[in-house]
Amino acid sequence: MAADLIRSPAVRLLHARQDHAICLRLAASYRQRIAAGERDQLAAHAWALGLARRWRLVAAELSGAH
């Protein structure tokens, strides 16, 4: 992606960490809705957790941690 070529590695790492945190908050929101009885939010919760895992892996790769 052209935008990745322009952003520095530090900025890419920052954005990956921010996206990870956003996805975790979103997953927590879905979890609260599920606990309140909205069982139709199970797929959305799993989706948000999957994205959070993806961003955590991206952040780990960018930071050099394995």
N, CA, C and O atoms as a Maestro MAE file, in Angstrom:
{
 s_m_m2io_version
 :::
 2.0.0
}

f_m_ct {
 s_m_title
 :::
 protein
 m_atom[264] {
  # First column is atom index #
  i_m_mmod_type
  r_m_x_coord
  r_m_y_coord
  r_m_z_coord
  i_m_residue_number
  s_m_chain_name
  s_m_pdb_residue_name
  s_m_pdb_atom_name
  i_m_atomic_number
  :::
  1 25 0.841 -1.177 0.000 1 A "MET " " N  " 7
  2 3 0.000 0.000 0.000 1 A "MET " " CA " 6
  3 2 0.889 1.244 0.000 1 A "MET " " C  " 6
  4 15 1.897 1.289 0.705 1 A "MET " " O  " 8
  5 25 0.529 2.217 -0.763 2 A "ALA " " N  " 7
  6 3 1.335 3.424 -0.894 2 A "ALA " " CA " 6
  7 2 1.454 4.166 0.439 2 A "ALA " " C  " 6
  8 15 2.503 4.733 0.748 2 A "ALA " " O  " 8
  9 25 0.384 4.160 1.220 3 A "ALA " " N  " 7
  10 3 0.428 4.865 2.505 3 A "ALA " " CA " 6
  11 2 1.463 4.250 3.439 3 A "ALA " " C  " 6
  12 15 2.092 4.967 4.217 3 A "ALA " " O  " 8
  13 25 1.651 2.928 3.376 4 A "ASP " " N  " 7
  14 3 2.651 2.274 4.217 4 A "ASP " " CA " 6
  15 2 4.064 2.710 3.850 4 A "ASP " " C  " 6
  16 15 4.947 2.726 4.708 4 A "ASP " " O  " 8
  17 25 4.286 3.060 2.597 5 A "LEU " " N  " 7
  18 3 5.601 3.492 2.172 5 A "LEU " " CA " 6
  19 2 5.940 4.885 2.701 5 A "LEU " " C  " 6
  20 15 7.110 5.222 2.880 5 A "LEU " " O  " 8
  21 25 4.923 5.677 2.944 6 A "ILE " " N  " 7
  22 3 5.127 7.046 3.402 6 A "ILE " " CA " 6
  23 2 5.303 7.102 4.918 6 A "ILE " " C  " 6
  24 15 6.108 7.886 5.420 6 A "ILE " " O  " 8
  25 25 4.559 6.281 5.645 7 A "ARG " " N  " 7
  26 3 4.615 6.320 7.109 7 A "ARG " " CA " 6
  27 2 5.898 5.664 7.617 7 A "ARG " " C  " 6
  28 15 6.356 4.663 7.066 7 A "ARG " " O  " 8
  29 25 6.456 6.226 8.648 8 A "SER " " N  " 7
  30 3 7.664 5.655 9.245 8 A "SER " " CA " 6
  31 2 7.286 4.388 10.024 8 A "SER " " C  " 6
  32 15 6.125 4.207 10.390 8 A "SER " " O  " 8
  33 25 8.255 3.524 10.273 9 A "PRO " " N  " 7
  34 3 7.966 2.318 11.065 9 A "PRO " " CA " 6
  35 2 7.404 2.639 12.449 9 A "PRO " " C  " 6
  36 15 6.549 1.913 12.956 9 A "PRO " " O  " 8
  37 25 7.879 3.716 13.055 10 A "ALA " " N  " 7
  38 3 7.367 4.090 14.375 10 A "ALA " " CA " 6
  39 2 5.895 4.476 14.311 10 A "ALA " " C  " 6
  40 15 5.118 4.134 15.202 10 A "ALA " " O  " 8
  41 25 5.522 5.181 13.270 11 A "VAL " " N  " 7
  42 3 4.117 5.581 13.109 11 A "VAL " " CA " 6
  43 2 3.260 4.365 12.808 11 A "VAL " " C  " 6
  44 15 2.144 4.256 13.316 11 A "VAL " " O  " 8
  45 25 3.761 3.448 11.990 12 A "ARG " " N  " 7
  46 3 3.015 2.219 11.694 12 A "ARG " " CA " 6
  47 2 2.805 1.405 12.963 12 A "ARG " " C  " 6
  48 15 1.727 0.849 13.171 12 A "ARG " " O  " 8
  49 25 3.831 1.330 13.818 13 A "LEU " " N  " 7
  50 3 3.707 0.616 15.087 13 A "LEU " " CA " 6
  51 2 2.675 1.294 15.982 13 A "LEU " " C  " 6
  52 15 1.839 0.619 16.583 13 A "LEU " " O  " 8
  53 25 2.727 2.604 16.075 14 A "LEU " " N  " 7
  54 3 1.761 3.354 16.874 14 A "LEU " " CA " 6
  55 2 0.339 3.079 16.395 14 A "LEU " " C  " 6
  56 15 -0.552 2.821 17.204 14 A "LEU " " O  " 8
  57 25 0.126 3.133 15.087 15 A "HIS " " N  " 7
  58 3 -1.209 2.907 14.537 15 A "HIS " " CA " 6
  59 2 -1.677 1.478 14.783 15 A "HIS " " C  " 6
  60 15 -2.854 1.261 15.071 15 A "HIS " " O  " 8
  61 25 -0.787 0.506 14.677 16 A "ALA " " N  " 7
  62 3 -1.155 -0.886 14.941 16 A "ALA " " CA " 6
  63 2 -1.574 -1.051 16.400 16 A "ALA " " C  " 6
  64 15 -2.551 -1.738 16.699 16 A "ALA " " O  " 8
  65 25 -0.829 -0.418 17.304 17 A "ARG " " N  " 7
  66 3 -1.185 -0.501 18.727 17 A "ARG " " CA " 6
  67 2 -2.514 0.192 19.010 17 A "ARG " " C  " 6
  68 15 -3.318 -0.300 19.802 17 A "ARG " " O  " 8
  69 25 -2.742 1.328 18.367 18 A "GLN " " N  " 7
  70 3 -4.010 2.037 18.548 18 A "GLN " " CA " 6
  71 2 -5.173 1.211 18.002 18 A "GLN " " C  " 6
  72 15 -6.222 1.113 18.639 18 A "GLN " " O  " 8
  73 25 -4.988 0.618 16.825 19 A "ASP " " N  " 7
  74 3 -6.039 -0.213 16.239 19 A "ASP " " CA " 6
  75 2 -6.327 -1.428 17.114 19 A "ASP " " C  " 6
  76 15 -7.481 -1.829 17.260 19 A "ASP " " O  " 8
  77 25 -5.282 -2.015 17.695 20 A "HIS " " N  " 7
  78 3 -5.457 -3.140 18.611 20 A "HIS " " CA " 6
  79 2 -6.317 -2.724 19.806 20 A "HIS " " C  " 6
  80 15 -7.245 -3.441 20.182 20 A "HIS " " O  " 8
  81 25 -6.015 -1.582 20.396 21 A "ALA " " N  " 7
  82 3 -6.771 -1.102 21.552 21 A "ALA " " CA " 6
  83 2 -8.225 -0.809 21.177 21 A "ALA " " C  " 6
  84 15 -9.136 -1.110 21.948 21 A "ALA " " O  " 8
  85 25 -8.440 -0.230 20.011 22 A "ILE " " N  " 7
  86 3 -9.807 0.059 19.555 22 A "ILE " " CA " 6
  87 2 -10.601 -1.230 19.411 22 A "ILE " " C  " 6
  88 15 -11.756 -1.303 19.830 22 A "ILE " " O  " 8
  89 25 -9.985 -2.242 18.820 23 A "CYS " " N  " 7
  90 3 -10.675 -3.525 18.624 23 A "CYS " " CA " 6
  91 2 -10.984 -4.188 19.959 23 A "CYS " " C  " 6
  92 15 -12.039 -4.806 20.104 23 A "CYS " " O  " 8
  93 25 -10.091 -4.073 20.936 24 A "LEU " " N  " 7
  94 3 -10.368 -4.640 22.256 24 A "LEU " " CA " 6
  95 2 -11.543 -3.931 22.916 24 A "LEU " " C  " 6
  96 15 -12.386 -4.573 23.543 24 A "LEU " " O  " 8
  97 25 -11.599 -2.613 22.778 25 A "ARG " " N  " 7
  98 3 -12.741 -1.874 23.350 25 A "ARG " " CA " 6
  99 2 -14.035 -2.261 22.645 25 A "ARG " " C  " 6
  100 15 -15.078 -2.401 23.285 25 A "ARG " " O  " 8
  101 25 -13.970 -2.432 21.348 26 A "LEU " " N  " 7
  102 3 -15.148 -2.849 20.591 26 A "LEU " " CA " 6
  103 2 -15.605 -4.239 21.032 26 A "LEU " " C  " 6
  104 15 -16.799 -4.472 21.217 26 A "LEU " " O  " 8
  105 25 -14.655 -5.161 21.198 27 A "ALA " " N  " 7
  106 3 -14.993 -6.509 21.653 27 A "ALA " " CA " 6
  107 2 -15.626 -6.461 23.049 27 A "ALA " " C  " 6
  108 15 -16.574 -7.195 23.329 27 A "ALA " " O  " 8
  109 25 -15.105 -5.605 23.914 28 A "ALA " " N  " 7
  110 3 -15.679 -5.476 25.261 28 A "ALA " " CA " 6
  111 2 -17.108 -4.951 25.194 28 A "ALA " " C  " 6
  112 15 -17.972 -5.378 25.961 28 A "ALA " " O  " 8
  113 25 -17.347 -4.035 24.283 29 A "SER " " N  " 7
  114 3 -18.697 -3.509 24.103 29 A "SER " " CA " 6
  115 2 -19.654 -4.613 23.654 29 A "SER " " C  " 6
  116 15 -20.765 -4.734 24.168 29 A "SER " " O  " 8
  117 25 -19.209 -5.408 22.696 30 A "TYR " " N  " 7
  118 3 -20.044 -6.532 22.246 30 A "TYR " " CA " 6
  119 2 -20.254 -7.527 23.375 30 A "TYR " " C  " 6
  120 15 -21.345 -8.082 23.503 30 A "TYR " " O  " 8
  121 25 -19.239 -7.767 24.196 31 A "ARG " " N  " 7
  122 3 -19.350 -8.712 25.311 31 A "ARG " " CA " 6
  123 2 -20.399 -8.226 26.307 31 A "ARG " " C  " 6
  124 15 -21.173 -9.025 26.833 31 A "ARG " " O  " 8
  125 25 -20.427 -6.922 26.567 32 A "GLN " " N  " 7
  126 3 -21.437 -6.377 27.476 32 A "GLN " " CA " 6
  127 2 -22.835 -6.555 26.895 32 A "GLN " " C  " 6
  128 15 -23.779 -6.861 27.623 32 A "GLN " " O  " 8
  129 25 -22.964 -6.365 25.599 33 A "ARG " " N  " 7
  130 3 -24.270 -6.537 24.956 33 A "ARG " " CA " 6
  131 2 -24.711 -7.994 25.003 33 A "ARG " " C  " 6
  132 15 -25.893 -8.288 25.184 33 A "ARG " " O  " 8
  133 25 -23.744 -8.913 24.839 34 A "ILE " " N  " 7
  134 3 -24.059 -10.336 24.928 34 A "ILE " " CA " 6
  135 2 -24.525 -10.669 26.344 34 A "ILE " " C  " 6
  136 15 -25.500 -11.397 26.528 34 A "ILE " " O  " 8
  137 25 -23.821 -10.133 27.342 35 A "ALA " " N  " 7
  138 3 -24.195 -10.375 28.737 35 A "ALA " " CA " 6
  139 2 -25.576 -9.817 29.051 35 A "ALA " " C  " 6
  140 15 -26.273 -10.327 29.928 35 A "ALA " " O  " 8
  141 25 -25.970 -8.770 28.336 36 A "ALA " " N  " 7
  142 3 -27.288 -8.172 28.535 36 A "ALA " " CA " 6
  143 2 -28.376 -8.931 27.786 36 A "ALA " " C  " 6
  144 15 -29.544 -8.543 27.818 36 A "ALA " " O  " 8
  145 25 -27.993 -10.009 27.114 37 A "GLY " " N  " 7
  146 3 -28.993 -10.839 26.450 37 A "GLY " " CA " 6
  147 2 -29.047 -10.726 24.942 37 A "GLY " " C  " 6
  148 15 -29.866 -11.388 24.304 37 A "GLY " " O  " 8
  149 25 -28.194 -9.903 24.358 38 A "GLU " " N  " 7
  150 3 -28.196 -9.740 22.898 38 A "GLU " " CA " 6
  151 2 -27.294 -10.808 22.262 38 A "GLU " " C  " 6
  152 15 -26.165 -10.521 21.866 38 A "GLU " " O  " 8
  153 25 -27.797 -12.014 22.174 39 A "ARG " " N  " 7
  154 3 -27.008 -13.137 21.677 39 A "ARG " " CA " 6
  155 2 -26.619 -12.977 20.205 39 A "ARG " " C  " 6
  156 15 -25.695 -13.642 19.735 39 A "ARG " " O  " 8
  157 25 -27.303 -12.118 19.488 40 A "ASP " " N  " 7
  158 3 -26.973 -11.893 18.076 40 A "ASP " " CA " 6
  159 2 -25.633 -11.165 17.908 40 A "ASP " " C  " 6
  160 15 -25.162 -10.995 16.784 40 A "ASP " " O  " 8
  161 25 -25.025 -10.741 19.003 41 A "GLN " " N  " 7
  162 3 -23.745 -10.034 18.945 41 A "GLN " " CA " 6
  163 2 -22.538 -10.972 19.049 41 A "GLN " " C  " 6
  164 15 -21.397 -10.511 19.055 41 A "GLN " " O  " 8
  165 25 -22.783 -12.284 19.130 42 A "LEU " " N  " 7
  166 3 -21.684 -13.243 19.257 42 A "LEU " " CA " 6
  167 2 -20.730 -13.186 18.065 42 A "LEU " " C  " 6
  168 15 -19.512 -13.203 18.245 42 A "LEU " " O  " 8
  169 25 -21.270 -13.118 16.865 43 A "ALA " " N  " 7
  170 3 -20.413 -13.078 15.671 43 A "ALA " " CA " 6
  171 2 -19.611 -11.776 15.622 43 A "ALA " " C  " 6
  172 15 -18.438 -11.783 15.248 43 A "ALA " " O  " 8
  173 25 -20.231 -10.677 15.993 44 A "ALA " " N  " 7
  174 3 -19.533 -9.391 15.999 44 A "ALA " " CA " 6
  175 2 -18.415 -9.404 17.043 44 A "ALA " " C  " 6
  176 15 -17.342 -8.848 16.810 44 A "ALA " " O  " 8
  177 25 -18.659 -10.031 18.182 45 A "HIS " " N  " 7
  178 3 -17.642 -10.128 19.229 45 A "HIS " " CA " 6
  179 2 -16.450 -10.932 18.723 45 A "HIS " " C  " 6
  180 15 -15.302 -10.529 18.907 45 A "HIS " " O  " 8
  181 25 -16.720 -12.057 18.092 46 A "ALA " " N  " 7
  182 3 -15.644 -12.890 17.546 46 A "ALA " " CA " 6
  183 2 -14.873 -12.135 16.465 46 A "ALA " " C  " 6
  184 15 -13.649 -12.249 16.384 46 A "ALA " " O  " 8
  185 25 -15.565 -11.380 15.652 47 A "TRP " " N  " 7
  186 3 -14.920 -10.587 14.601 47 A "TRP " " CA " 6
  187 2 -13.972 -9.558 15.213 47 A "TRP " " C  " 6
  188 15 -12.833 -9.417 14.768 47 A "TRP " " O  " 8
  189 25 -14.442 -8.838 16.233 48 A "ALA " " N  " 7
  190 3 -13.610 -7.808 16.878 48 A "ALA " " CA " 6
  191 2 -12.394 -8.438 17.560 48 A "ALA " " C  " 6
  192 15 -11.301 -7.873 17.515 48 A "ALA " " O  " 8
  193 25 -12.574 -9.597 18.190 49 A "LEU " " N  " 7
  194 3 -11.434 -10.274 18.808 49 A "LEU " " CA " 6
  195 2 -10.430 -10.732 17.765 49 A "LEU " " C  " 6
  196 15 -9.221 -10.659 17.986 49 A "LEU " " O  " 8
  197 25 -10.928 -11.205 16.627 50 A "GLY " " N  " 7
  198 3 -10.037 -11.615 15.541 50 A "GLY " " CA " 6
  199 2 -9.206 -10.449 15.026 50 A "GLY " " C  " 6
  200 15 -8.010 -10.597 14.771 50 A "GLY " " O  " 8
  201 25 -9.832 -9.305 14.875 51 A "LEU " " N  " 7
  202 3 -9.090 -8.118 14.434 51 A "LEU " " CA " 6
  203 2 -8.071 -7.681 15.491 51 A "LEU " " C  " 6
  204 15 -6.959 -7.275 15.154 51 A "LEU " " O  " 8
  205 25 -8.451 -7.764 16.755 52 A "ALA " " N  " 7
  206 3 -7.519 -7.395 17.825 52 A "ALA " " CA " 6
  207 2 -6.294 -8.304 17.789 52 A "ALA " " C  " 6
  208 15 -5.167 -7.836 17.952 52 A "ALA " " O  " 8
  209 25 -6.510 -9.597 17.575 53 A "ARG " " N  " 7
  210 3 -5.378 -10.525 17.480 53 A "ARG " " CA " 6
  211 2 -4.490 -10.174 16.297 53 A "ARG " " C  " 6
  212 15 -3.263 -10.189 16.401 53 A "ARG " " O  " 8
  213 25 -5.123 -9.858 15.169 54 A "ARG " " N  " 7
  214 3 -4.361 -9.503 13.973 54 A "ARG " " CA " 6
  215 2 -3.492 -8.281 14.228 54 A "ARG " " C  " 6
  216 15 -2.311 -8.274 13.880 54 A "ARG " " O  " 8
  217 25 -4.073 -7.236 14.840 55 A "TRP " " N  " 7
  218 3 -3.309 -6.020 15.104 55 A "TRP " " CA " 6
  219 2 -2.218 -6.242 16.140 55 A "TRP " " C  " 6
  220 15 -1.160 -5.616 16.073 55 A "TRP " " O  " 8
  221 25 -2.473 -7.149 17.116 56 A "ARG " " N  " 7
  222 3 -1.430 -7.470 18.088 56 A "ARG " " CA " 6
  223 2 -0.240 -8.120 17.388 56 A "ARG " " C  " 6
  224 15 0.911 -7.812 17.697 56 A "ARG " " O  " 8
  225 25 -0.522 -9.025 16.440 57 A "LEU " " N  " 7
  226 3 0.553 -9.678 15.692 57 A "LEU " " CA " 6
  227 2 1.302 -8.691 14.809 57 A "LEU " " C  " 6
  228 15 2.526 -8.760 14.700 57 A "LEU " " O  " 8
  229 25 0.579 -7.775 14.180 58 A "VAL " " N  " 7
  230 3 1.214 -6.740 13.362 58 A "VAL " " CA " 6
  231 2 2.134 -5.877 14.223 58 A "VAL " " C  " 6
  232 15 3.266 -5.578 13.842 58 A "VAL " " O  " 8
  233 25 1.621 -5.480 15.396 59 A "ALA " " N  " 7
  234 3 2.425 -4.658 16.303 59 A "ALA " " CA " 6
  235 2 3.664 -5.402 16.770 59 A "ALA " " C  " 6
  236 15 4.744 -4.818 16.861 59 A "ALA " " O  " 8
  237 25 3.516 -6.686 17.066 60 A "ALA " " N  " 7
  238 3 4.663 -7.490 17.504 60 A "ALA " " CA " 6
  239 2 5.694 -7.587 16.389 60 A "ALA " " C  " 6
  240 15 6.895 -7.503 16.647 60 A "ALA " " O  " 8
  241 25 5.244 -7.762 15.169 61 A "GLU " " N  " 7
  242 3 6.151 -7.836 14.029 61 A "GLU " " CA " 6
  243 2 6.878 -6.511 13.821 61 A "GLU " " C  " 6
  244 15 8.085 -6.492 13.581 61 A "GLU " " O  " 8
  245 25 6.146 -5.411 13.913 62 A "LEU " " N  " 7
  246 3 6.756 -4.104 13.708 62 A "LEU " " CA " 6
  247 2 7.737 -3.730 14.808 62 A "LEU " " C  " 6
  248 15 8.709 -3.013 14.569 62 A "LEU " " O  " 8
  249 25 7.475 -4.222 16.021 63 A "SER " " N  " 7
  250 3 8.370 -3.881 17.131 63 A "SER " " CA " 6
  251 2 9.569 -4.804 17.207 63 A "SER " " C  " 6
  252 15 10.496 -4.570 17.983 63 A "SER " " O  " 8
  253 25 9.549 -5.857 16.397 64 A "GLY " " N  " 7
  254 3 10.675 -6.791 16.399 64 A "GLY " " CA " 6
  255 2 10.538 -7.888 17.425 64 A "GLY " " C  " 6
  256 15 11.423 -8.736 17.541 64 A "GLY " " O  " 8
  257 25 9.444 -7.895 18.178 65 A "ALA " " N  " 7
  258 3 9.209 -8.950 19.167 65 A "ALA " " CA " 6
  259 2 8.629 -10.166 18.461 65 A "ALA " " C  " 6
  260 15 7.808 -10.032 17.554 65 A "ALA " " O  " 8
  261 25 9.052 -11.339 18.876 66 A "HIS " " N  " 7
  262 3 8.530 -12.563 18.260 66 A "HIS " " CA " 6
  263 2 7.972 -13.484 19.301 66 A "HIS " " C  " 6
  264 15 7.486 -14.567 18.972 66 A "HIS " " O  " 8
  :::
 }
 m_bond[263] {
  # First column is bond index #
  i_m_from
  i_m_to
  i_m_order
  :::
  1 1 2 1
  2 2 3 1
  3 3 4 2
  4 3 5 1
  5 5 6 1
  6 6 7 1
  7 7 8 2
  8 7 9 1
  9 9 10 1
  10 10 11 1
  11 11 12 2
  12 11 13 1
  13 13 14 1
  14 14 15 1
  15 15 16 2
  16 15 17 1
  17 17 18 1
  18 18 19 1
  19 19 20 2
  20 19 21 1
  21 21 22 1
  22 22 23 1
  23 23 24 2
  24 23 25 1
  25 25 26 1
  26 26 27 1
  27 27 28 2
  28 27 29 1
  29 29 30 1
  30 30 31 1
  31 31 32 2
  32 31 33 1
  33 33 34 1
  34 34 35 1
  35 35 36 2
  36 35 37 1
  37 37 38 1
  38 38 39 1
  39 39 40 2
  40 39 41 1
  41 41 42 1
  42 42 43 1
  43 43 44 2
  44 43 45 1
  45 45 46 1
  46 46 47 1
  47 47 48 2
  48 47 49 1
  49 49 50 1
  50 50 51 1
  51 51 52 2
  52 51 53 1
  53 53 54 1
  54 54 55 1
  55 55 56 2
  56 55 57 1
  57 57 58 1
  58 58 59 1
  59 59 60 2
  60 59 61 1
  61 61 62 1
  62 62 63 1
  63 63 64 2
  64 63 65 1
  65 65 66 1
  66 66 67 1
  67 67 68 2
  68 67 69 1
  69 69 70 1
  70 70 71 1
  71 71 72 2
  72 71 73 1
  73 73 74 1
  74 74 75 1
  75 75 76 2
  76 75 77 1
  77 77 78 1
  78 78 79 1
  79 79 80 2
  80 79 81 1
  81 81 82 1
  82 82 83 1
  83 83 84 2
  84 83 85 1
  85 85 86 1
  86 86 87 1
  87 87 88 2
  88 87 89 1
  89 89 90 1
  90 90 91 1
  91 91 92 2
  92 91 93 1
  93 93 94 1
  94 94 95 1
  95 95 96 2
  96 95 97 1
  97 97 98 1
  98 98 99 1
  99 99 100 2
  100 99 101 1
  101 101 102 1
  102 102 103 1
  103 103 104 2
  104 103 105 1
  105 105 106 1
  106 106 107 1
  107 107 108 2
  108 107 109 1
  109 109 110 1
  110 110 111 1
  111 111 112 2
  112 111 113 1
  113 113 114 1
  114 114 115 1
  115 115 116 2
  116 115 117 1
  117 117 118 1
  118 118 119 1
  119 119 120 2
  120 119 121 1
  121 121 122 1
  122 122 123 1
  123 123 124 2
  124 123 125 1
  125 125 126 1
  126 126 127 1
  127 127 128 2
  128 127 129 1
  129 129 130 1
  130 130 131 1
  131 131 132 2
  132 131 133 1
  133 133 134 1
  134 134 135 1
  135 135 136 2
  136 135 137 1
  137 137 138 1
  138 138 139 1
  139 139 140 2
  140 139 141 1
  141 141 142 1
  142 142 143 1
  143 143 144 2
  144 143 145 1
  145 145 146 1
  146 146 147 1
  147 147 148 2
  148 147 149 1
  149 149 150 1
  150 150 151 1
  151 151 152 2
  152 151 153 1
  153 153 154 1
  154 154 155 1
  155 155 156 2
  156 155 157 1
  157 157 158 1
  158 158 159 1
  159 159 160 2
  160 159 161 1
  161 161 162 1
  162 162 163 1
  163 163 164 2
  164 163 165 1
  165 165 166 1
  166 166 167 1
  167 167 168 2
  168 167 169 1
  169 169 170 1
  170 170 171 1
  171 171 172 2
  172 171 173 1
  173 173 174 1
  174 174 175 1
  175 175 176 2
  176 175 177 1
  177 177 178 1
  178 178 179 1
  179 179 180 2
  180 179 181 1
  181 181 182 1
  182 182 183 1
  183 183 184 2
  184 183 185 1
  185 185 186 1
  186 186 187 1
  187 187 188 2
  188 187 189 1
  189 189 190 1
  190 190 191 1
  191 191 192 2
  192 191 193 1
  193 193 194 1
  194 194 195 1
  195 195 196 2
  196 195 197 1
  197 197 198 1
  198 198 199 1
  199 199 200 2
  200 199 201 1
  201 201 202 1
  202 202 203 1
  203 203 204 2
  204 203 205 1
  205 205 206 1
  206 206 207 1
  207 207 208 2
  208 207 209 1
  209 209 210 1
  210 210 211 1
  211 211 212 2
  212 211 213 1
  213 213 214 1
  214 214 215 1
  215 215 216 2
  216 215 217 1
  217 217 218 1
  218 218 219 1
  219 219 220 2
  220 219 221 1
  221 221 222 1
  222 222 223 1
  223 223 224 2
  224 223 225 1
  225 225 226 1
  226 226 227 1
  227 227 228 2
  228 227 229 1
  229 229 230 1
  230 230 231 1
  231 231 232 2
  232 231 233 1
  233 233 234 1
  234 234 235 1
  235 235 236 2
  236 235 237 1
  237 237 238 1
  238 238 239 1
  239 239 240 2
  240 239 241 1
  241 241 242 1
  242 242 243 1
  243 243 244 2
  244 243 245 1
  245 245 246 1
  246 246 247 1
  247 247 248 2
  248 247 249 1
  249 249 250 1
  250 250 251 1
  251 251 252 2
  252 251 253 1
  253 253 254 1
  254 254 255 1
  255 255 256 2
  256 255 257 1
  257 257 258 1
  258 258 259 1
  259 259 260 2
  260 259 261 1
  261 261 262 1
  262 262 263 1
  263 263 264 2
  :::
 }
}
